[in-house]
Amino acid sequence: MSHRIQFASQIPAAIQAMRGLESYLGGTDIPPSLKELIKLRASMINGCAYCIELHAEVAMQQQESPQRLLALAAWRESPLFDERERAVLALTDEVTLIADHGLSEESYQQGLVQLGETLLAQCLMQIVTINAWNRIAVATRMEHSHP
């Protein structure tokens, strides 16, 4: 692959601002397993290999099963996700693909029922943030380092 700029060295203040969002999200009420499902699903949709590899590792360190991680690709057909996870995954899909149809009232209301206002807002911010990271990583062709 051709060399592309590295945001961290070219615009460190912007990356620091993104890390500020991550710091905020680290203190939210979103369960860690749900955060990783959001990050993995959005990264799959966006074709971000860097983030898929990174967040799959984190999810497995948190004892997430490889079977569920693979099933994310077809979560709507999979029996492995509960109603709360399904609501969050629907939000993730629709916000990640927001130009297609926006965020439907049905998904928004289901998210509200399953999460409440504060957790819904936090999950939406998590979705927005991983989408920003995906775009940075894909645009600059970031590669995940392997041990």
N, CA and C atoms as a LAMMPS dump frame, in Angstrom:
ITEM: TIMESTEP
0
ITEM: NUMBER OF ATOMS
441
ITEM: BOX BOUNDS ff ff ff
-5.0000000000000000e+02 5.0000000000000000e+02
-5.0000000000000000e+02 5.0000000000000000e+02
-5.0000000000000000e+02 5.0000000000000000e+02
ITEM: ATOMS id mol type element x y z
1 1 1 N 0.838 -1.183 0
2 1 2 C 0 0 0
3 1 3 C 0.885 1.249 0
4 2 1 N 0.371 2.284 -0.625
5 2 2 C 1.125 3.532 -0.669
6 2 3 C 1.093 4.222 0.686
7 3 1 N 2.149 4.993 0.94
8 3 2 C 2.248 5.73 2.202
9 3 3 C 1.263 6.896 2.193
10 4 1 N 0.588 7.088 3.283
11 4 2 C -0.31 8.231 3.444
12 4 3 C 0.049 8.96 4.734
13 5 1 N -0.433 10.171 4.858
14 5 2 C -0.126 10.966 6.044
15 5 3 C -0.61 10.276 7.307
16 6 1 N 0.029 10.635 8.39
17 6 2 C -0.375 10.153 9.702
18 6 3 C -0.922 11.346 10.473
19 7 1 N -2.213 11.269 10.799
20 7 2 C -2.856 12.371 11.505
21 7 3 C -2.15 12.694 12.814
22 8 1 N -1.716 11.665 13.523
23 8 2 C -1.103 11.888 14.847
24 8 3 C 0.119 12.791 14.757
25 9 1 N 0.882 12.701 13.679
26 9 2 C 2.064 13.558 13.554
27 9 3 C 1.755 14.863 12.828
28 10 1 N 0.766 14.86 11.925
29 10 2 C 0.449 16.06 11.151
30 10 3 C -0.499 17.017 11.879
31 11 1 N -1.483 16.467 12.559
32 11 2 C -2.472 17.303 13.257
33 11 3 C -2.753 16.7 14.639
34 12 1 N -1.738 16.726 15.498
35 12 2 C -1.887 16.084 16.809
36 12 3 C -3.025 16.662 17.656
37 13 1 N -3.331 17.926 17.522
38 13 2 C -4.41 18.515 18.323
39 13 3 C -5.761 17.898 17.951
40 14 1 N -5.95 17.578 16.683
41 14 2 C -7.203 16.95 16.254
42 14 3 C -7.324 15.542 16.838
43 15 1 N -6.235 14.805 16.822
44 15 2 C -6.254 13.459 17.395
45 15 3 C -6.462 13.546 18.905
46 16 1 N -5.869 14.536 19.529
47 16 2 C -6.079 14.726 20.971
48 16 3 C -7.555 15.023 21.264
49 17 1 N -8.196 15.791 20.41
50 17 2 C -9.63 16.074 20.58
51 17 3 C -10.444 14.782 20.446
52 18 1 N -10.085 13.943 19.476
53 18 2 C -10.768 12.654 19.319
54 18 3 C -10.54 11.782 20.552
55 19 1 N -9.35 11.81 21.081
56 19 2 C -9.064 11.038 22.295
57 19 3 C -9.867 11.577 23.477
58 20 1 N -10.162 12.873 23.459
59 20 2 C -11.027 13.45 24.484
60 20 3 C -12.419 12.84 24.431
61 21 1 N -12.937 12.634 23.233
62 21 2 C -14.228 11.952 23.089
63 21 3 C -14.142 10.539 23.645
64 22 1 N -13.063 9.834 23.329
65 22 2 C -12.878 8.473 23.846
66 22 3 C -12.807 8.473 25.368
67 23 1 N -12.148 9.466 25.919
68 23 2 C -12.06 9.577 27.376
69 23 3 C -13.447 9.775 27.973
70 24 1 N -14.228 10.662 27.372
71 24 2 C -15.607 10.862 27.825
72 24 3 C -16.375 9.549 27.75
73 25 1 N -16.29 8.86 26.614
74 25 2 C -17.045 7.625 26.402
75 25 3 C -16.615 6.531 27.372
76 26 1 N -15.37 6.56 27.793
77 26 2 C -14.887 5.589 28.772
78 26 3 C -15.565 5.733 30.121
79 27 1 N -16.119 6.897 30.401
80 27 2 C -16.784 7.135 31.67
81 27 3 C -18.299 7.063 31.6
82 28 1 N -18.833 6.628 30.473
83 28 2 C -20.288 6.548 30.33
84 28 3 C -20.818 5.245 30.915
85 29 1 N -22.134 5.114 30.882
86 29 2 C -22.806 3.915 31.407
87 29 3 C -22.916 2.791 30.384
88 30 1 N -22.353 2.983 29.192
89 30 2 C -22.443 1.932 28.17
90 30 3 C -21.607 0.742 28.636
91 31 1 N -22.217 -0.434 28.758
92 31 2 C -21.436 -1.607 29.15
93 31 3 C -20.311 -1.863 28.143
94 32 1 N -19.137 -2.246 28.627
95 32 2 C -17.996 -2.459 27.72
96 32 3 C -18.304 -3.401 26.559
97 33 1 N -19.055 -4.455 26.803
98 33 2 C -19.368 -5.394 25.716
99 33 3 C -20.207 -4.721 24.638
100 34 1 N -21.131 -3.847 25.04
101 34 2 C -21.97 -3.134 24.081
102 34 3 C -21.143 -2.13 23.28
103 35 1 N -20.192 -1.479 23.936
104 35 2 C -19.296 -0.55 23.228
105 35 3 C -18.57 -1.272 22.105
106 36 1 N -18.062 -2.461 22.397
107 36 2 C -17.299 -3.182 21.385
108 36 3 C -18.194 -3.684 20.261
109 37 1 N -19.438 -4.062 20.566
110 37 2 C -20.36 -4.44 19.497
111 37 3 C -20.621 -3.256 18.569
112 38 1 N -20.808 -2.076 19.146
113 38 2 C -21.006 -0.856 18.347
114 38 3 C -19.789 -0.628 17.459
115 39 1 N -18.614 -0.672 18.068
116 39 2 C -17.384 -0.368 17.334
117 39 3 C -17.132 -1.384 16.224
118 40 1 N -17.37 -2.65 16.52
119 40 2 C -17.15 -3.683 15.508
120 40 3 C -18.163 -3.596 14.376
121 41 1 N -19.424 -3.423 14.706
122 41 2 C -20.453 -3.378 13.667
123 41 3 C -20.241 -2.191 12.738
124 42 1 N -20.013 -1.009 13.286
125 42 2 C -19.776 0.168 12.441
126 42 3 C -18.53 -0.037 11.581
127 43 1 N -17.488 -0.605 12.172
128 43 2 C -16.249 -0.829 11.434
129 43 3 C -16.442 -1.832 10.302
130 44 1 N -17.291 -2.832 10.518
131 44 2 C -17.614 -3.792 9.456
132 44 3 C -18.317 -3.084 8.304
133 45 1 N -19.3 -2.274 8.627
134 45 2 C -20.047 -1.551 7.596
135 45 3 C -19.114 -0.634 6.812
136 46 1 N -18.212 0.028 7.525
137 46 2 C -17.311 0.994 6.898
138 46 3 C -16.084 0.354 6.247
139 47 1 N -15.923 -0.954 6.399
140 47 2 C -14.776 -1.635 5.803
141 47 3 C -13.452 -1.204 6.398
142 48 1 N -13.434 -0.962 7.708
143 48 2 C -12.228 -0.485 8.383
144 48 3 C -11.503 -1.663 9.037
145 49 1 N -10.558 -2.24 8.314
146 49 2 C -9.828 -3.406 8.813
147 49 3 C -9.08 -3.084 10.104
148 50 1 N -8.487 -1.909 10.183
149 50 2 C -7.741 -1.508 11.379
150 50 3 C -8.635 -1.605 12.614
151 51 1 N -9.809 -0.988 12.545
152 51 2 C -10.707 -0.962 13.704
153 51 3 C -11.345 -2.324 13.97
154 52 1 N -11.613 -3.089 12.926
155 52 2 C -12.161 -4.436 13.122
156 52 3 C -11.172 -5.273 13.918
157 53 1 N -9.916 -5.265 13.494
158 53 2 C -8.902 -6.055 14.188
159 53 3 C -8.734 -5.586 15.634
160 54 1 N -8.632 -4.277 15.824
161 54 2 C -8.438 -3.712 17.157
162 54 3 C -9.598 -4.071 18.088
163 55 1 N -10.816 -3.844 17.639
164 55 2 C -11.962 -4.035 18.529
165 55 3 C -12.36 -5.504 18.682
166 56 1 N -12.031 -6.33 17.722
167 56 2 C -12.232 -7.773 17.901
168 56 3 C -11.309 -8.274 19.012
169 57 1 N -10.071 -7.799 19.018
170 57 2 C -9.129 -8.162 20.084
171 57 3 C -9.655 -7.743 21.451
172 58 1 N -10.098 -6.497 21.54
173 58 2 C -10.611 -5.982 22.814
174 58 3 C -11.826 -6.792 23.257
175 59 1 N -12.74 -7.05 22.337
176 59 2 C -13.956 -7.805 22.677
177 59 3 C -13.598 -9.206 23.189
178 60 1 N -12.644 -9.853 22.547
179 60 2 C -12.266 -11.199 22.994
180 60 3 C -11.557 -11.152 24.347
181 61 1 N -10.811 -10.09 24.608
182 61 2 C -10.2 -9.923 25.938
183 61 3 C -11.272 -9.749 26.997
184 62 1 N -12.429 -9.218 26.605
185 62 2 C -13.566 -9.048 27.521
186 62 3 C -14.46 -10.288 27.542
187 63 1 N -13.956 -11.381 27.023
188 63 2 C -14.652 -12.678 27.028
189 63 3 C -15.821 -12.757 26.056
190 64 1 N -15.842 -11.905 25.048
191 64 2 C -16.872 -12.013 24.008
192 64 3 C -16.554 -13.24 23.171
193 65 1 N -17.587 -13.983 22.78
194 65 2 C -17.346 -15.218 22.028
195 65 3 C -17.068 -14.916 20.553
196 66 1 N -16.141 -15.658 19.956
197 66 2 C -15.892 -15.501 18.522
198 66 3 C -17.158 -15.733 17.697
199 67 1 N -18.026 -16.622 18.165
200 67 2 C -19.273 -16.907 17.451
201 67 3 C -20.139 -15.649 17.348
202 68 1 N -20.275 -14.909 18.44
203 68 2 C -21.078 -13.677 18.408
204 68 3 C -20.407 -12.61 17.543
205 69 1 N -19.089 -12.536 17.613
206 69 2 C -18.379 -11.541 16.806
207 69 3 C -18.584 -11.815 15.318
208 70 1 N -18.526 -13.073 14.932
209 70 2 C -18.778 -13.425 13.536
210 70 3 C -20.24 -13.176 13.157
211 71 1 N -21.142 -13.424 14.082
212 71 2 C -22.572 -13.248 13.816
213 71 3 C -22.97 -11.783 13.653
214 72 1 N -22.111 -10.857 14.054
215 72 2 C -22.417 -9.436 13.864
216 72 3 C -22.69 -9.106 12.4
217 73 1 N -22.046 -9.828 11.503
218 73 2 C -22.242 -9.569 10.078
219 73 3 C -23.693 -9.809 9.666
220 74 1 N -24.396 -10.663 10.394
221 74 2 C -25.799 -10.983 10.081
222 74 3 C -26.625 -10.949 11.36
223 75 1 N -26.457 -9.926 12.154
224 75 2 C -27.077 -9.875 13.481
225 75 3 C -28.599 -9.952 13.433
226 76 1 N -29.202 -9.418 12.395
227 76 2 C -30.677 -9.439 12.317
228 76 3 C -31.218 -10.871 12.24
229 77 1 N -30.457 -11.763 11.635
230 77 2 C -30.882 -13.154 11.492
231 77 3 C -30.379 -14.046 12.621
232 78 1 N -29.498 -13.518 13.458
233 78 2 C -28.874 -14.328 14.498
234 78 3 C -29.679 -14.311 15.794
235 79 1 N -29.811 -15.471 16.456
236 79 2 C -30.485 -15.527 17.756
237 79 3 C -29.551 -15.184 18.914
238 80 1 N -28.314 -14.796 18.622
239 80 2 C -27.301 -14.611 19.662
240 80 3 C -27.329 -13.251 20.346
241 81 1 N -28.207 -12.343 19.907
242 81 2 C -28.244 -10.991 20.461
243 81 3 C -29.588 -10.725 21.116
244 82 1 N -29.541 -10.109 22.309
245 82 2 C -30.781 -9.818 23.024
246 82 3 C -31.428 -8.538 22.482
247 83 1 N -32.595 -8.193 23.027
248 83 2 C -33.358 -7.046 22.514
249 83 3 C -32.606 -5.724 22.664
250 84 1 N -31.923 -5.567 23.755
251 84 2 C -31.148 -4.336 23.96
252 84 3 C -30.024 -4.239 22.932
253 85 1 N -29.311 -5.334 22.731
254 85 2 C -28.228 -5.341 21.743
255 85 3 C -28.782 -5.107 20.342
256 86 1 N -29.918 -5.701 20.032
257 86 2 C -30.543 -5.509 18.726
258 86 3 C -30.912 -4.047 18.5
259 87 1 N -31.436 -3.401 19.532
260 87 2 C -31.782 -1.982 19.42
261 87 3 C -30.537 -1.15 19.125
262 88 1 N -29.457 -1.447 19.829
263 88 2 C -28.211 -0.698 19.635
264 88 3 C -27.596 -0.994 18.267
265 89 1 N -27.678 -2.243 17.834
266 89 2 C -27.138 -2.581 16.518
267 89 3 C -27.95 -1.928 15.396
268 90 1 N -29.254 -1.826 15.563
269 90 2 C -30.076 -1.112 14.572
270 90 3 C -29.68 0.357 14.516
271 91 1 N -29.496 0.972 15.677
272 91 2 C -29.029 2.36 15.725
273 91 3 C -27.677 2.487 15.036
274 92 1 N -26.789 1.557 15.323
275 92 2 C -25.447 1.594 14.734
276 92 3 C -25.525 1.518 13.217
277 93 1 N -26.311 0.578 12.706
278 93 2 C -26.444 0.437 11.251
279 93 3 C -26.988 1.722 10.623
280 94 1 N -28.059 2.236 11.193
281 94 2 C -28.724 3.38 10.574
282 94 3 C -27.912 4.667 10.69
283 95 1 N -27.242 4.885 11.805
284 95 2 C -26.43 6.097 11.942
285 95 3 C -25.168 5.987 11.08
286 96 1 N -24.597 4.793 11.004
287 96 2 C -23.416 4.602 10.155
288 96 3 C -23.761 4.841 8.693
289 97 1 N -24.944 4.417 8.279
290 97 2 C -25.401 4.587 6.899
291 97 3 C -26.418 5.724 6.797
292 98 1 N -26.205 6.78 7.546
293 98 2 C -27.204 7.846 7.716
294 98 3 C -27.642 8.485 6.409
295 99 1 N -26.77 8.534 5.414
296 99 2 C -27.141 9.141 4.131
297 99 3 C -28.188 8.324 3.388
298 100 1 N -28.304 7.041 3.695
299 100 2 C -29.274 6.191 3
300 100 3 C -30.711 6.526 3.36
301 101 1 N -31.014 6.543 4.664
302 101 2 C -32.409 6.744 5.092
303 101 3 C -32.536 7.509 6.402
304 102 1 N -31.447 8.027 6.921
305 102 2 C -31.505 8.69 8.217
306 102 3 C -31.637 7.679 9.338
307 103 1 N -32.057 8.131 10.495
308 103 2 C -32.343 7.26 11.633
309 103 3 C -33.859 7.152 11.726
310 104 1 N -34.374 5.947 11.531
311 104 2 C -35.823 5.755 11.501
312 104 3 C -36.439 6.005 12.876
313 105 1 N -37.686 6.411 12.852
314 105 2 C -38.423 6.63 14.1
315 105 3 C -38.533 5.319 14.878
316 106 1 N -38.737 4.212 14.158
317 106 2 C -38.851 2.905 14.8
318 106 3 C -37.572 2.548 15.571
319 107 1 N -36.425 2.722 14.943
320 107 2 C -35.158 2.394 15.618
321 107 3 C -34.896 3.349 16.768
322 108 1 N -35.195 4.62 16.563
323 108 2 C -35.007 5.6 17.628
324 108 3 C -35.867 5.242 18.838
325 109 1 N -37.143 4.96 18.603
326 109 2 C -38.063 4.649 19.702
327 109 3 C -37.672 3.343 20.402
328 110 1 N -37.244 2.35 19.649
329 110 2 C -36.801 1.092 20.251
330 110 3 C -35.557 1.332 21.101
331 111 1 N -34.653 2.17 20.604
332 111 2 C -33.469 2.54 21.391
333 111 3 C -33.856 3.248 22.675
334 112 1 N -34.825 4.127 22.594
335 112 2 C -35.301 4.855 23.766
336 112 3 C -35.915 3.908 24.791
337 113 1 N -36.719 2.958 24.332
338 113 2 C -37.346 1.972 25.222
339 113 3 C -36.276 1.109 25.902
340 114 1 N -35.314 0.642 25.143
341 114 2 C -34.309 -0.277 25.665
342 114 3 C -33.236 0.411 26.51
343 115 1 N -32.97 1.7 26.23
344 115 2 C -31.822 2.367 26.849
345 115 3 C -32.177 3.536 27.763
346 116 1 N -33.289 4.193 27.526
347 116 2 C -33.575 5.448 28.218
348 116 3 C -32.83 6.578 27.529
349 117 1 N -33.161 7.812 27.89
350 117 2 C -32.615 8.972 27.181
351 117 3 C -31.102 9.112 27.299
352 118 1 N -30.567 9.002 28.517
353 118 2 C -29.136 9.242 28.711
354 118 3 C -28.284 8.187 28.023
355 119 1 N -28.618 6.919 28.229
356 119 2 C -27.833 5.857 27.61
357 119 3 C -27.998 5.871 26.085
358 120 1 N -29.169 6.231 25.601
359 120 2 C -29.369 6.375 24.162
360 120 3 C -28.435 7.455 23.622
361 121 1 N -28.391 8.596 24.271
362 121 2 C -27.503 9.682 23.832
363 121 3 C -26.044 9.228 23.865
364 122 1 N -25.655 8.508 24.918
365 122 2 C -24.277 8.027 25.019
366 122 3 C -23.963 7.04 23.897
367 123 1 N -24.884 6.134 23.608
368 123 2 C -24.671 5.169 22.52
369 123 3 C -24.576 5.874 21.168
370 124 1 N -25.416 6.861 20.942
371 124 2 C -25.334 7.62 19.695
372 124 3 C -23.977 8.308 19.572
373 125 1 N -23.464 8.853 20.678
374 125 2 C -22.146 9.484 20.63
375 125 3 C -21.056 8.45 20.354
376 126 1 N -21.219 7.243 20.905
377 126 2 C -20.247 6.18 20.622
378 126 3 C -20.269 5.812 19.136
379 127 1 N -21.455 5.737 18.565
380 127 2 C -21.596 5.419 17.14
381 127 3 C -20.956 6.51 16.287
382 128 1 N -21.23 7.753 16.598
383 128 2 C -20.654 8.876 15.853
384 128 3 C -19.124 8.853 15.953
385 129 1 N -18.617 8.578 17.138
386 129 2 C -17.171 8.599 17.353
387 129 3 C -16.468 7.478 16.598
388 130 1 N -16.994 6.252 16.643
389 130 2 C -16.326 5.17 15.913
390 130 3 C -16.404 5.421 14.418
391 131 1 N -17.48 6.032 13.956
392 131 2 C -17.548 6.366 12.529
393 131 3 C -16.471 7.377 12.15
394 132 1 N -16.193 8.332 13.01
395 132 2 C -15.112 9.289 12.742
396 132 3 C -13.762 8.56 12.702
397 133 1 N -13.517 7.691 13.686
398 133 2 C -12.261 6.921 13.696
399 133 3 C -12.149 6.063 12.441
400 134 1 N -13.251 5.418 12.036
401 134 2 C -13.222 4.594 10.821
402 134 3 C -12.803 5.42 9.614
403 135 1 N -13.344 6.597 9.496
404 135 2 C -13.036 7.436 8.346
405 135 3 C -11.58 7.882 8.355
406 136 1 N -11.053 8.177 9.529
407 136 2 C -9.63 8.525 9.635
408 136 3 C -8.773 7.331 9.225
409 137 1 N -9.072 6.165 9.774
410 137 2 C -8.257 4.977 9.512
411 137 3 C -8.329 4.546 8.049
412 138 1 N -9.508 4.573 7.455
413 138 2 C -9.644 4.159 6.063
414 138 3 C -8.976 5.18 5.137
415 139 1 N -9.192 6.461 5.399
416 139 2 C -8.627 7.505 4.54
417 139 3 C -7.096 7.508 4.565
418 140 1 N -6.523 7.149 5.692
419 140 2 C -5.058 7.166 5.82
420 140 3 C -4.445 5.775 5.731
421 141 1 N -5.287 4.763 5.49
422 141 2 C -4.853 3.366 5.352
423 141 3 C -4.035 2.895 6.547
424 142 1 N -4.57 3.15 7.731
425 142 2 C -3.904 2.686 8.944
426 142 3 C -3.89 1.168 8.974
427 143 1 N -2.829 0.616 9.515
428 143 2 C -2.714 -0.836 9.671
429 143 3 C -2.515 -1.17 11.128
430 144 1 N -3.223 -2.202 11.566
431 144 2 C -3.127 -2.668 12.953
432 144 3 C -1.828 -3.432 13.12
433 145 1 N -1.075 -3.118 14.177
434 145 2 C 0.17 -3.859 14.416
435 145 3 C -0.147 -5.173 15.094
436 146 1 N 0.521 -6.189 14.675
437 146 2 C 0.319 -7.527 15.247
438 146 3 C 1.536 -7.895 16.085
439 147 1 N 1.282 -8.523 17.253
440 147 2 C 2.418 -8.889 18.113
441 147 3 C 3.313 -9.934 17.483
